[in-house]
Amino acid sequence: MGLRMGAALAAMAMTGGMTTAPGAEAQTFVDLFAGRSFPERTAATIIADEARVNGAIVPAQLRVDVERLEPTRSTIYGARVGHWFGAFGVAFDAATLDPDVKRQTIRATANLRFDERVFGEEVVIDPGRLVSVDIPRVTVPTTATLSALAMLRIPRDGLEPYAFAGPAYLITDSDMSGDWGLRVGGGVKLMLTRSIGVFGEYRYTSVAADAVAGRIGGTVSGDRGSISGTTGDIRVNLDVRNHSAVGGVRFAF
């Protein structure tokens, strides 16, 4: 009888251990992190609804295609709040994103003659020709990405791996507009105590951006003489694709 009772208790203990693996319980967490961002080179498009032709401003669909634009590397900061429901979790993630452009020579083509100041630098491109143009370093105001993430982990003692994915949105200032994109990644976490841990992760973020780079200017002749002024915006459209390596601290509740 005693042996049977002991065997039953041992079986219950083993079963309980299988159903409540270490770290698998429901848990709310807050992450604070920082790291470096390594952006991909990307194509870009410069567009304007009006253009200057022979000194006159006319309605047009100006399009300048830039073969490759190289952003700068940057330091990013962020925070994440989430909840684990066992092995599955959800989180809300916010991180800075600085899509500055380094000084470089770009290759571009245009459908109309382009002779304007872009980000403060004079740029001239003849239509139908592939040309090389020097551009200065362009500093974009600090932007941020917000994302809603679905998360998956392997609950275990020691190093605990996890992965995440979800939609991301680019938050910008008035001179730049953002759009929806994607964030995916993964990492490992190590709890130092029951409520404090550290983690390291890889993150990939892809979002679209649209920035005002200048305005079309020129002179139009009329009955009352020449009139000078500025007209439509010159806008730059590009996809911002960043690879990031970050580390941080986790607070669990």
C-alpha positions in Angstrom: 0.0 0.0 0.0 2.8 2.4 0.9 4.7 1.6 -2.3 1.6 2.2 -4.4 1.0 5.5 -2.7 4.6 6.6 -3.2 4.4 5.6 -6.9 1.2 7.6 -7.3 2.7 10.7 -5.7 5.8 10.4 -7.9 3.6 10.1 -11.0 1.7 13.2 -10.0 4.9 15.2 -9.4 6.2 14.2 -12.8 2.9 15.1 -14.5 2.9 18.5 -12.7 6.4 19.1 -13.9 5.5 18.5 -17.5 2.4 20.8 -17.4 4.1 23.6 -15.5 7.5 23.8 -17.0 9.8 26.4 -15.4 9.0 29.9 -16.7 5.8 28.8 -18.5 3.4 30.6 -16.2 1.5 33.7 -17.3 3.6 36.8 -16.8 3.6 40.6 -17.6 6.9 42.1 -18.6 8.5 45.5 -19.4 11.7 45.6 -21.6 14.1 48.5 -21.9 16.7 48.2 -24.7 19.3 50.0 -26.8 21.5 48.9 -29.7 22.8 49.7 -33.2 20.9 49.9 -36.4 22.4 48.7 -39.7 20.2 49.9 -42.6 20.1 48.4 -46.0 20.9 50.4 -49.1 17.7 51.2 -50.8 16.3 52.6 -54.0 14.5 56.0 -53.8 12.2 58.1 -55.9 12.1 61.9 -56.1 8.8 63.3 -57.3 7.1 66.7 -57.9 3.7 67.6 -59.4 5.2 70.7 -61.2 8.5 71.3 -63.0 10.5 74.1 -64.5 10.9 73.9 -68.3 12.8 76.6 -70.2 12.4 78.9 -67.2 8.7 78.5 -66.8 6.8 76.5 -64.1 4.4 74.0 -65.7 2.2 71.2 -64.4 4.1 67.9 -64.8 4.8 64.6 -63.3 8.5 64.8 -62.5 10.1 61.6 -61.5 13.7 61.0 -60.6 14.7 57.4 -59.9 17.7 56.9 -57.6 19.4 53.6 -58.0 20.8 53.3 -54.5 20.7 55.5 -51.4 22.9 54.6 -48.4 21.5 55.6 -45.0 23.8 56.0 -42.0 24.1 53.6 -39.1 22.6 54.8 -35.8 22.0 54.1 -32.2 18.5 53.2 -31.3 16.5 53.1 -28.0 13.2 51.5 -27.2 10.8 50.0 -24.8 8.3 47.0 -24.9 5.4 46.1 -22.8 3.9 42.6 -23.1 2.3 39.6 -21.5 3.1 35.9 -21.7 0.2 33.4 -21.8 2.5 30.5 -21.3 4.5 29.9 -24.5 2.6 32.5 -26.5 2.6 36.2 -25.8 1.7 39.6 -27.2 3.6 42.9 -26.8 3.5 46.6 -27.8 6.9 47.8 -29.0 8.3 51.4 -29.5 11.8 52.2 -30.8 13.6 55.2 -32.3 14.7 55.2 -35.9 17.1 57.7 -37.4 17.1 57.2 -41.2 19.8 59.8 -41.9 21.5 59.7 -45.3 25.3 59.9 -45.5 27.2 62.1 -47.9 27.6 60.2 -51.1 27.4 60.1 -54.9 24.2 58.7 -56.3 23.2 57.6 -59.8 19.8 58.8 -61.0 17.7 59.3 -64.1 14.8 61.8 -64.6 11.9 62.0 -67.1 12.2 65.8 -67.2 15.1 68.2 -66.6 15.7 68.5 -62.9 17.5 71.6 -61.7 16.5 72.3 -58.1 17.8 72.4 -54.5 17.2 69.1 -52.7 17.9 69.1 -48.9 19.8 72.4 -49.5 22.0 71.2 -52.3 21.8 72.1 -56.0 21.0 69.0 -58.1 20.9 69.0 -61.9 19.8 66.0 -63.9 19.0 66.0 -67.7 16.1 63.9 -68.8 16.7 60.4 -70.0 20.3 60.3 -68.9 21.8 58.3 -66.1 24.0 60.7 -64.1 26.1 60.7 -61.0 25.2 63.4 -58.5 26.9 64.3 -55.2 24.5 64.9 -52.3 25.4 66.1 -48.8 24.7 64.3 -45.6 21.0 64.6 -44.9 19.9 64.6 -41.2 16.3 63.5 -40.7 14.6 64.5 -37.5 14.4 61.6 -35.0 11.6 59.3 -35.9 10.1 56.3 -34.2 8.4 53.0 -35.0 5.4 51.5 -33.2 4.6 47.9 -33.5 2.2 45.3 -32.2 3.9 41.9 -31.8 2.9 38.3 -31.5 5.6 36.4 -29.5 6.6 32.8 -29.1 9.0 31.3 -26.6 10.4 28.0 -25.4 9.9 28.2 -21.6 13.0 26.9 -19.8 15.4 27.7 -17.0 18.6 29.4 -18.1 18.7 30.9 -21.6 15.2 31.1 -23.0 14.9 31.7 -26.8 12.0 33.6 -28.2 10.8 35.1 -31.5 8.3 37.8 -32.6 6.6 39.3 -35.6 4.0 42.0 -36.3 3.0 45.1 -38.1 5.0 48.3 -37.6 4.1 52.0 -38.2 6.6 54.9 -38.8 6.0 58.0 -36.6 7.5 61.2 -38.0 7.4 65.0 -37.8 5.5 67.3 -40.1 8.2 67.2 -42.9 8.0 63.4 -43.2 5.2 61.0 -43.4 5.3 57.3 -42.5 3.4 54.2 -43.5 2.8 50.6 -42.4 5.5 48.0 -42.5 6.8 44.9 -40.7 9.0 44.0 -37.7 10.3 40.5 -37.1 13.1 39.1 -34.9 14.2 36.9 -32.1 16.6 36.6 -29.2 17.4 35.0 -25.9 16.6 36.0 -22.3 18.2 35.1 -19.0 16.4 35.8 -15.7 18.9 36.9 -13.0 16.1 36.9 -10.3 12.4 36.1 -10.5 11.6 39.6 -11.6 14.8 41.0 -13.3 16.5 39.6 -16.4 18.7 40.5 -19.3 18.3 39.8 -23.0 19.8 40.2 -26.4 18.0 40.1 -29.8 18.1 40.7 -33.5 15.4 42.9 -35.0 14.5 43.6 -38.7 12.2 46.5 -39.5 10.9 47.5 -42.9 8.7 50.6 -43.3 8.0 53.1 -46.1 8.8 56.8 -45.7 7.9 60.0 -47.6 9.9 63.2 -46.9 9.7 66.8 -48.2 13.1 67.6 -49.6 12.5 71.0 -51.1 10.2 73.0 -53.3 10.1 73.6 -57.1 11.1 77.2 -57.8 11.5 79.4 -60.9 10.2 82.4 -62.9 7.1 82.7 -65.0 6.6 85.5 -67.6 3.2 87.2 -67.7 1.5 90.4 -68.7 2.8 92.2 -65.7 6.4 91.0 -66.1 8.2 88.1 -64.6 7.0 86.5 -61.4 9.3 84.5 -59.2 8.1 82.1 -56.6 8.0 78.5 -55.3 5.4 75.9 -56.1 4.9 72.2 -55.5 6.8 70.1 -53.0 9.7 67.9 -54.0 9.2 64.7 -52.2 11.5 61.7 -51.6 9.9 58.2 -51.3 12.0 55.4 -50.0 11.7 52.1 -48.1 13.6 52.1 -44.8 14.9 48.6 -44.0 16.9 48.2 -40.8 18.8 45.3 -39.2 19.4 46.0 -35.5 21.2 44.3 -32.7 20.0 45.3 -29.2 20.4 44.3 -25.6 18.3 45.3 -22.6 16.8 44.6 -19.2 13.5 42.8 -18.5 11.3 43.5 -15.5 8.8 40.7 -14.9 5.6 40.9 -12.8 
